[in-house]
Protein backbone atom coordinates (compact mmCIF):
# COMPACT_ATOMS: atom_id res chain seq x y z
CA UNK A 1 0.00 0.00 0.00
CA UNK A 2 1.18 3.49 -0.87
CA UNK A 3 2.26 5.26 2.32
CA UNK A 4 0.44 8.49 1.51
CA UNK A 5 -2.80 6.52 1.12
CA UNK A 6 -2.02 4.76 4.41
CA UNK A 7 -1.49 8.11 6.17
CA UNK A 8 -4.86 9.42 5.03
CA UNK A 9 -6.62 6.52 6.74
CA UNK A 10 -4.42 5.66 9.72
CA UNK A 11 -5.27 8.87 11.58
CA UNK A 12 -8.78 7.48 12.03
CA UNK A 13 -7.43 4.68 14.22
CA UNK A 14 -7.33 7.12 17.13
CA UNK A 15 -11.10 6.99 17.39
CA UNK A 16 -11.58 3.22 17.19
CA UNK A 17 -12.35 1.28 20.40
CA UNK A 18 -9.81 -1.26 21.56
CA UNK A 19 -10.72 -4.91 21.03
CA UNK A 20 -8.45 -6.52 23.62
CA UNK A 21 -9.12 -10.19 24.35
CA UNK A 22 -11.60 -10.49 21.49
CA UNK A 23 -8.83 -9.76 18.98
CA UNK A 24 -6.05 -11.45 20.97
CA UNK A 25 -8.02 -14.71 21.08
CA UNK A 26 -7.83 -15.08 17.28
CA UNK A 27 -4.06 -15.76 17.51
CA UNK A 28 -3.87 -17.11 21.03
CA UNK A 29 -2.01 -20.38 21.75
CA UNK A 30 -4.43 -23.11 22.89
CA UNK A 31 -2.94 -23.34 26.38
CA UNK A 32 -3.14 -19.62 27.18
CA UNK A 33 -6.34 -19.67 29.24
CA UNK A 34 -4.97 -22.40 31.48
CA UNK A 35 -1.73 -20.46 31.97
CA UNK A 36 -3.60 -17.25 32.72
CA UNK A 37 -5.50 -19.01 35.49
CA UNK A 38 -2.38 -20.66 36.84
CA UNK A 39 -0.52 -17.33 37.02
CA UNK A 40 -3.45 -15.35 38.41
CA UNK A 41 -1.70 -14.37 41.65
CA UNK A 42 1.76 -13.98 40.12
CA UNK A 43 0.31 -11.58 37.55
CA UNK A 44 -0.26 -8.99 40.29
CA UNK A 45 3.50 -8.51 40.59
CA UNK A 46 4.25 -8.63 36.85
CA UNK A 47 7.01 -6.44 35.47
CA UNK A 48 6.00 -3.88 32.84
CA UNK A 49 7.31 -3.47 29.31
CA UNK A 50 6.55 -1.19 26.37
CA UNK A 51 6.79 -2.15 22.70
CA UNK A 52 6.29 -0.25 19.44
CA UNK A 53 4.47 -1.35 16.29
CA UNK A 54 6.10 1.09 13.87
CA UNK A 55 4.84 1.73 10.32
CA UNK A 56 6.91 3.70 7.80
CA UNK A 57 7.53 4.16 4.05
CA UNK A 58 10.31 2.43 2.15
CA UNK A 59 12.25 4.15 -0.64
CA UNK A 60 9.38 3.42 -3.03
CA UNK A 61 6.80 4.94 -0.64
CA UNK A 62 5.31 1.52 0.19
CA UNK A 63 4.12 0.97 3.75
CA UNK A 64 6.12 -1.38 5.98
CA UNK A 65 6.07 -2.60 9.59
CA UNK A 66 9.32 -3.36 11.43
CA UNK A 67 10.11 -6.34 13.67
CA UNK A 68 13.21 -7.67 15.36
CA UNK A 69 14.53 -11.21 15.59
CA UNK A 70 15.90 -11.55 19.09
CA UNK A 71 19.28 -13.13 19.76
CA UNK A 72 19.41 -16.63 21.20
CA UNK A 73 19.87 -16.51 24.97
CA UNK A 74 18.82 -18.36 28.12
CA UNK A 75 15.30 -16.99 28.33
CA UNK A 76 11.73 -17.72 27.29
CA UNK A 77 11.76 -15.34 24.30
CA UNK A 78 15.07 -16.51 22.85
CA UNK A 79 15.23 -16.37 19.06
CA UNK A 80 11.68 -15.11 18.66
CA UNK A 81 10.24 -12.40 16.41
CA UNK A 82 8.88 -9.37 18.26
CA UNK A 83 8.39 -5.65 18.23
CA UNK A 84 11.21 -3.37 19.33
CA UNK A 85 10.71 -2.68 23.02
CA UNK A 86 11.63 -3.74 26.50
CA UNK A 87 11.36 -3.41 30.24
CA UNK A 88 10.38 -0.19 31.96
CA UNK A 89 13.34 1.56 33.57
CA UNK A 90 13.14 3.84 36.61
CA UNK A 91 14.27 6.79 34.49
CA UNK A 92 11.34 6.42 32.03
CA UNK A 93 8.58 8.99 32.54
CA UNK A 94 5.94 6.49 31.40
CA UNK A 95 5.55 3.26 29.42
CA UNK A 96 5.27 5.12 26.12
CA UNK A 97 8.70 6.59 26.77
CA UNK A 98 9.92 3.07 27.44
CA UNK A 99 8.69 1.91 24.03
CA UNK A 100 10.24 4.91 22.28
CA UNK A 101 13.56 4.60 24.12
CA UNK A 102 13.82 0.88 23.43
CA UNK A 103 12.95 1.41 19.76
CA UNK A 104 15.82 3.86 19.46
CA UNK A 105 18.19 1.53 21.31
CA UNK A 106 17.27 -1.66 19.46
CA UNK A 107 16.78 -0.47 15.86
CA UNK A 108 18.29 3.03 15.84
CA UNK A 109 15.14 5.06 15.13
CA UNK A 110 15.33 8.41 16.98
CA UNK A 111 12.38 9.15 19.26
CA UNK A 112 11.70 12.41 17.40
CA UNK A 113 11.00 10.45 14.22
CA UNK A 114 8.16 8.45 15.77
CA UNK A 115 4.61 9.75 16.07
CA UNK A 116 2.57 7.60 18.46
CA UNK A 117 -1.03 7.34 17.25
CA UNK A 118 -2.60 4.87 19.64
CA UNK A 119 -2.11 2.97 22.86
CA UNK A 120 -3.16 -0.63 22.27
CA UNK A 121 -4.51 -3.23 24.69
CA UNK A 122 -1.99 -4.48 27.26
CA UNK A 123 -1.20 -8.19 27.20
CA UNK A 124 0.02 -10.42 30.00
CA UNK A 125 2.78 -12.95 29.17
CA UNK A 126 2.74 -15.77 31.75
CA UNK A 127 6.10 -17.48 30.98
CA UNK A 128 8.09 -14.29 31.66
CA UNK A 129 5.55 -12.65 34.02
CA UNK A 130 5.44 -9.41 32.04
CA UNK A 131 2.56 -7.08 31.31
CA UNK A 132 3.34 -5.70 27.87
CA UNK A 133 1.92 -2.37 26.74
CA UNK A 134 1.99 -1.99 22.93
CA UNK A 135 1.84 1.30 21.04
CA UNK A 136 1.12 1.97 17.38
CA UNK A 137 3.38 4.56 15.81
CA UNK A 138 4.32 5.92 12.43
CA UNK A 139 7.38 7.54 10.92
CA UNK A 140 6.83 9.75 7.91
CA UNK A 141 10.44 9.22 6.86
CA UNK A 142 12.19 6.35 5.15
CA UNK A 143 14.21 4.85 7.99
CA UNK A 144 17.84 3.82 8.27
CA UNK A 145 17.94 1.05 10.84
CA UNK A 146 20.89 0.28 13.09
CA UNK A 147 20.49 -2.91 15.11
CA UNK A 148 21.60 -3.27 18.70
CA UNK A 149 24.22 -5.99 18.29
CA UNK A 150 23.90 -7.36 21.82
CA UNK A 151 20.14 -8.06 21.62
CA UNK A 152 19.01 -8.04 17.99
CA UNK A 153 19.94 -10.77 15.53
CA UNK A 154 18.09 -9.28 12.57
CA UNK A 155 15.74 -6.43 11.65
CA UNK A 156 12.75 -7.53 9.58
CA UNK A 157 10.86 -5.15 7.30
CA UNK A 158 7.41 -6.53 6.45
CA UNK A 159 5.15 -5.07 3.78
CA UNK A 160 1.78 -3.91 5.09
CA UNK A 161 0.01 -5.83 2.32
CA UNK A 162 1.67 -9.07 3.43
CA UNK A 163 0.68 -8.46 7.04
CA UNK A 164 -2.96 -7.84 6.10
CA UNK A 165 -3.16 -10.85 3.76
CA UNK A 166 -5.24 -13.56 5.49
CA UNK A 167 -3.29 -16.21 3.59
CA UNK A 168 -0.32 -15.41 5.83
CA UNK A 169 -2.09 -16.73 8.93
CA UNK A 170 -1.12 -20.35 9.48
CA UNK A 171 -1.26 -23.12 12.04
CA UNK A 172 2.14 -24.51 12.91
CA UNK A 173 3.97 -26.43 15.62
CA UNK A 174 6.42 -24.49 17.75
CA UNK A 175 8.66 -25.35 20.72
CA UNK A 176 7.56 -23.67 23.95
CA UNK A 177 9.34 -22.70 27.15
CA UNK A 178 7.77 -25.81 28.71
CA UNK A 179 9.85 -28.16 26.53
CA UNK A 180 6.94 -29.39 24.46
CA UNK A 181 5.79 -28.66 20.93
CA UNK A 182 2.28 -27.31 20.45
CA UNK A 183 0.26 -26.31 17.42
CA UNK A 184 -0.49 -22.59 17.43
CA UNK A 185 -2.02 -20.00 15.10
CA UNK A 186 0.65 -17.66 13.74
CA UNK A 187 1.59 -15.13 11.09
CA UNK A 188 4.08 -16.23 8.43
CA UNK A 189 5.94 -13.07 7.43
CA UNK A 190 9.12 -12.83 5.38
CA UNK A 191 9.60 -16.55 5.87
CA UNK A 192 9.47 -16.27 9.68
CA UNK A 193 6.83 -17.57 12.08
CA UNK A 194 5.40 -14.90 14.39
CA UNK A 195 3.39 -16.41 17.22
CA UNK A 196 2.49 -16.01 20.88
CA UNK A 197 2.20 -12.56 22.40
CA UNK A 198 3.46 -10.71 19.31
CA UNK A 199 0.91 -12.48 17.10
CA UNK A 200 -1.85 -11.66 19.57
CA UNK A 201 -0.95 -7.96 19.57
CA UNK A 202 -0.71 -8.06 15.77
CA UNK A 203 -4.20 -9.54 15.67
CA UNK A 204 -5.63 -6.45 17.36
CA UNK A 205 -3.69 -4.16 15.01
CA UNK A 206 -4.89 -6.09 11.96
CA UNK A 207 -8.55 -5.91 12.97
CA UNK A 208 -8.27 -2.17 13.63
CA UNK A 209 -6.50 -1.53 10.31
CA UNK A 210 -9.00 -3.53 8.31
CA UNK A 211 -11.72 -1.34 9.78
CA UNK A 212 -10.22 1.85 8.35
CA UNK A 213 -8.16 0.93 5.26
Buried (B, 14 or more C-beta within 10 A) or exposed (E): BEBEEBBEEBEEBEEEEEBEEEBBBBBBBEBBEEBBEEBEEEBEEBEBBBBBBBBBBEEEEBBBBBBBBBBEEEEBBEEBBBBBBBBBEEEBEEBBBBBBBBBBBBBBBEEEBBEBBBBBBBBBBBBBBBBBBBBBBBBEEEBEBBBBEEBBBEBBEBBBEBBBEEEBBEEEEBEBEEEEEBEBBBBBBBEBBBBBBBBBBBBBBBBBBEEBB
